[in-house]
């Protein structure tokens, strides 16, 4: 399924003892365990994605205390994601990650200010919008990407399309808690308080369920 072919030795080892990950340490597999990488994996840009994601996370962690270093990390991340896009221009993950970084650059030090709005006439805002459009076209059923695009459009003062993206996100995943809460905020800001309350309540209910399940002892979690 993945295009990775492991050696007979490692296959036998895991077949005979499926729970032997821990004794093998933090890196249970290495290059001696891999016999071949199929063409499918070779064209999935795994390395570019991994490097881009690590650099993006480094940028996010440095943003508050060292914005210059953070910008450098973000630009290096974009370079890696663009390598993936050179191979596959419709690479959804690379597109959505680039869009998020572009949005981060727009917000600058004002990130986290809920009331901040974007000017759609600005080139950097248009660039981010183009990336989001390409991402949701490449994967029109991913709740996360649709939700992030909805947030972006809301800040661009394009409420009709923003609401469409919120609803598409929830259609793809009715239990997307973040989207439920953000859509509730969107409705409340547009004076639809009674409807907004329904989404706030549903989001809170799901968050409570997830919290309870995450705190449930492993012995009580059913295994299928």
KEPA-703699 format. One record per residue (C-alpha): residue number from 1; residue in three letters; x, y, z. Coordinates in nm, 3 decimals. Layout:
<recs>
- NUM/ALA/X/Y/Z;
...
</recs>
This chain:
<recs>
- 1/UNK/0.000/0.000/0.000;
- 2/UNK/0.274/0.248/0.092;
- 3/UNK/0.532/0.144/-0.167;
- 4/UNK/0.783/0.059/0.106;
- 5/UNK/0.921/-0.296/0.099;
- 6/UNK/1.092/-0.414/0.416;
- 7/UNK/1.337/-0.700/0.450;
- 8/UNK/1.216/-1.051/0.530;
- 9/UNK/1.406/-1.029/0.857;
- 10/UNK/1.216/-0.726/0.987;
- 11/UNK/0.883/-0.860/0.856;
- 12/UNK/0.938/-1.187/1.046;
- 13/UNK/1.043/-1.000/1.357;
- 14/UNK/0.728/-0.788/1.371;
- 15/UNK/0.505/-1.083/1.278;
- 16/UNK/0.643/-1.291/1.563;
- 17/UNK/0.654/-1.007/1.813;
- 18/UNK/0.423/-0.716/1.715;
- 19/UNK/0.496/-0.527/2.039;
- 20/UNK/0.871/-0.501/2.003;
- 21/UNK/0.881/-0.130/1.913;
- 22/UNK/0.985/-0.013/2.258;
- 23/UNK/1.294/-0.236/2.290;
- 24/UNK/1.417/-0.104/1.956;
- 25/UNK/1.435/0.252/2.096;
- 26/UNK/1.326/0.590/1.964;
- 27/UNK/1.417/0.497/1.605;
- 28/UNK/1.286/0.142/1.564;
- 29/UNK/1.365/0.127/1.192;
- 30/UNK/1.673/0.226/0.994;
- 31/UNK/1.800/0.194/0.638;
- 32/UNK/1.908/-0.168/0.692;
- 33/UNK/1.543/-0.264/0.746;
- 34/UNK/1.428/-0.120/0.413;
- 35/UNK/1.472/-0.328/0.101;
- 36/UNK/1.314/-0.102/-0.158;
- 37/UNK/1.123/0.225/-0.205;
- 38/UNK/0.855/0.201/-0.470;
- 39/UNK/0.800/0.461/-0.738;
- 40/UNK/0.485/0.580/-0.563;
- 41/UNK/0.682/0.683/-0.254;
- 42/UNK/0.964/0.834/-0.456;
- 43/UNK/0.715/1.075/-0.610;
- 44/UNK/0.540/1.165/-0.285;
- 45/UNK/0.806/1.426/-0.191;
- 46/UNK/0.831/1.283/0.158;
- 47/UNK/1.170/1.439/0.227;
- 48/UNK/1.071/1.785/0.104;
- 49/UNK/0.750/1.770/0.308;
- 50/UNK/0.931/1.658/0.623;
- 51/UNK/1.202/1.921/0.594;
- 52/UNK/0.947/2.192/0.516;
- 53/UNK/0.730/2.096/0.812;
- 54/UNK/1.024/2.095/1.057;
- 55/UNK/1.136/2.437/0.933;
- 56/UNK/0.780/2.568/0.957;
- 57/UNK/0.752/2.449/1.317;
- 58/UNK/1.087/2.610/1.401;
- 59/UNK/0.955/2.933/1.255;
- 60/UNK/0.638/2.910/1.462;
- 61/UNK/0.836/2.850/1.782;
- 62/UNK/1.075/3.141/1.713;
- 63/UNK/0.809/3.389/1.599;
- 64/UNK/0.736/3.540/1.939;
- 65/UNK/1.094/3.595/2.057;
- 66/UNK/1.301/3.612/1.736;
- 67/UNK/1.090/3.717/1.435;
- 68/UNK/1.396/3.760/1.211;
- 69/UNK/1.502/3.399/1.266;
- 70/UNK/1.140/3.291/1.233;
- 71/UNK/1.109/3.457/0.895;
- 72/UNK/1.427/3.283/0.782;
- 73/UNK/1.287/2.946/0.888;
- 74/UNK/0.957/3.018/0.716;
- 75/UNK/1.129/3.113/0.391;
- 76/UNK/1.336/2.795/0.401;
- 77/UNK/1.016/2.598/0.464;
- 78/UNK/0.853/2.758/0.160;
- 79/UNK/1.155/2.660/-0.048;
- 80/UNK/1.109/2.297/0.055;
- 81/UNK/0.736/2.303/-0.012;
- 82/UNK/0.801/2.461/-0.351;
- 83/UNK/1.032/2.169/-0.430;
- 84/UNK/0.734/1.940/-0.373;
- 85/UNK/0.515/2.164/-0.589;
- 86/UNK/0.769/2.153/-0.872;
- 87/UNK/0.705/1.778/-0.889;
- 88/UNK/0.333/1.799/-0.824;
- 89/UNK/0.169/2.144/-0.863;
- 90/UNK/-0.149/2.008/-0.702;
- 91/UNK/0.024/1.882/-0.387;
- 92/UNK/-0.242/1.972/-0.131;
- 93/UNK/-0.024/1.955/0.180;
- 94/UNK/0.244/2.177/0.029;
- 95/UNK/-0.017/2.428/-0.088;
- 96/UNK/-0.198/2.456/0.243;
- 97/UNK/0.129/2.487/0.435;
- 98/UNK/0.251/2.763/0.203;
- 99/UNK/-0.084/2.941/0.243;
- 100/UNK/-0.053/2.927/0.622;
- 101/UNK/0.298/3.072/0.610;
- 102/UNK/0.186/3.344/0.369;
- 103/UNK/-0.092/3.432/0.614;
- 104/UNK/0.160/3.442/0.896;
- 105/UNK/0.365/3.695/0.702;
- 106/UNK/0.054/3.911/0.644;
- 107/UNK/-0.027/3.922/1.013;
- 108/UNK/0.331/3.983/1.123;
- 109/UNK/0.356/4.077/1.487;
- 110/UNK/-0.019/4.143/1.497;
- 111/UNK/-0.094/3.770/1.470;
- 112/UNK/-0.351/3.656/1.722;
- 113/UNK/-0.542/3.985/1.704;
- 114/UNK/-0.891/3.853/1.637;
- 115/UNK/-1.025/4.175/1.489;
- 116/UNK/-0.743/4.218/1.236;
- 117/UNK/-0.865/4.239/0.877;
- 118/UNK/-0.674/4.189/0.552;
- 119/UNK/-0.683/4.414/0.246;
- 120/UNK/-0.753/4.187/-0.051;
- 121/UNK/-0.592/4.447/-0.279;
- 122/UNK/-0.251/4.386/-0.121;
- 123/UNK/-0.025/4.159/-0.332;
- 124/UNK/0.071/3.937/-0.036;
- 125/UNK/-0.297/3.887/0.051;
- 126/UNK/-0.376/3.800/-0.310;
- 127/UNK/-0.085/3.555/-0.308;
- 128/UNK/-0.216/3.380/0.005;
- 129/UNK/-0.565/3.373/-0.145;
- 130/UNK/-0.430/3.209/-0.459;
- 131/UNK/-0.257/2.940/-0.252;
- 132/UNK/-0.573/2.867/-0.056;
- 133/UNK/-0.777/2.849/-0.377;
- 134/UNK/-0.531/2.602/-0.527;
- 135/UNK/-0.533/2.397/-0.206;
- 136/UNK/-0.911/2.361/-0.179;
- 137/UNK/-0.928/2.285/-0.551;
- 138/UNK/-0.665/2.014/-0.513;
- 139/UNK/-0.853/1.863/-0.217;
- 140/UNK/-1.209/1.999/-0.203;
- 141/UNK/-1.316/1.763/0.077;
- 142/UNK/-1.053/1.830/0.342;
- 143/UNK/-1.224/1.991/0.641;
- 144/UNK/-0.906/2.150/0.777;
- 145/UNK/-0.811/2.329/0.455;
- 146/UNK/-1.166/2.455/0.399;
- 147/UNK/-1.181/2.579/0.758;
- 148/UNK/-0.849/2.764/0.729;
- 149/UNK/-0.958/2.923/0.402;
- 150/UNK/-1.286/3.028/0.563;
- 151/UNK/-1.094/3.205/0.840;
- 152/UNK/-0.879/3.379/0.582;
- 153/UNK/-1.177/3.495/0.375;
- 154/UNK/-1.352/3.622/0.687;
- 155/UNK/-1.052/3.843/0.760;
- 156/UNK/-1.059/3.960/0.397;
- 157/UNK/-1.417/4.083/0.448;
- 158/UNK/-1.560/3.834/0.199;
- 159/UNK/-1.836/3.696/0.423;
- 160/UNK/-2.043/3.511/0.162;
- 161/UNK/-1.754/3.294/0.043;
- 162/UNK/-1.622/3.260/0.397;
- 163/UNK/-1.956/3.116/0.510;
- 164/UNK/-1.959/2.880/0.214;
- 165/UNK/-1.617/2.747/0.317;
- 166/UNK/-1.720/2.712/0.682;
- 167/UNK/-2.023/2.507/0.577;
- 168/UNK/-1.821/2.295/0.334;
- 169/UNK/-1.571/2.226/0.611;
- 170/UNK/-1.845/2.111/0.847;
- 171/UNK/-2.005/1.904/0.574;
- 172/UNK/-1.672/1.727/0.528;
- 173/UNK/-1.631/1.681/0.905;
- 174/UNK/-1.932/1.769/1.125;
- 175/UNK/-1.715/1.712/1.432;
- 176/UNK/-1.447/1.968/1.348;
- 177/UNK/-1.452/2.145/1.685;
- 178/UNK/-1.234/2.436/1.578;
- 179/UNK/-1.456/2.504/1.279;
- 180/UNK/-1.774/2.481/1.488;
- 181/UNK/-1.638/2.741/1.727;
- 182/UNK/-1.506/2.971/1.456;
- 183/UNK/-1.827/2.949/1.257;
- 184/UNK/-2.014/3.034/1.576;
- 185/UNK/-1.792/3.343/1.611;
- 186/UNK/-1.857/3.431/1.248;
- 187/UNK/-2.235/3.408/1.295;
- 188/UNK/-2.221/3.607/1.617;
- 189/UNK/-2.020/3.883/1.448;
- 190/UNK/-2.293/3.896/1.185;
- 191/UNK/-2.565/3.934/1.451;
- 192/UNK/-2.694/3.577/1.416;
- 193/UNK/-2.654/3.509/1.786;
- 194/UNK/-2.925/3.243/1.826;
- 195/UNK/-2.785/3.030/1.545;
- 196/UNK/-2.429/3.091/1.665;
- 197/UNK/-2.521/2.950/2.006;
- 198/UNK/-2.611/2.617/1.847;
- 199/UNK/-2.262/2.582/1.702;
- 200/UNK/-2.097/2.696/2.026;
- 201/UNK/-2.290/2.433/2.221;
- 202/UNK/-2.212/2.155/1.975;
- 203/UNK/-1.844/2.247/1.971;
- 204/UNK/-1.831/2.250/2.351;
- 205/UNK/-2.006/1.912/2.370;
- 206/UNK/-1.758/1.753/2.131;
- 207/UNK/-1.461/1.913/2.306;
- 208/UNK/-1.584/1.766/2.635;
- 209/UNK/-1.624/1.422/2.478;
- 210/UNK/-1.274/1.433/2.330;
- 211/UNK/-1.130/1.550/2.661;
- 212/UNK/-1.303/1.269/2.850;
- 213/UNK/-1.185/1.007/2.602;
- 214/UNK/-0.826/1.133/2.610;
- 215/UNK/-0.824/1.101/2.990;
- 216/UNK/-0.973/0.751/2.984;
- 217/UNK/-0.733/0.482/3.110;
- 218/UNK/-0.587/0.273/2.830;
- 219/UNK/-0.723/-0.046/2.987;
- 220/UNK/-1.077/0.086/2.944;
- 221/UNK/-1.042/0.180/2.579;
- 222/UNK/-1.203/-0.087/2.361;
- 223/UNK/-0.974/-0.253/2.111;
- 224/UNK/-1.127/-0.351/1.778;
</recs>
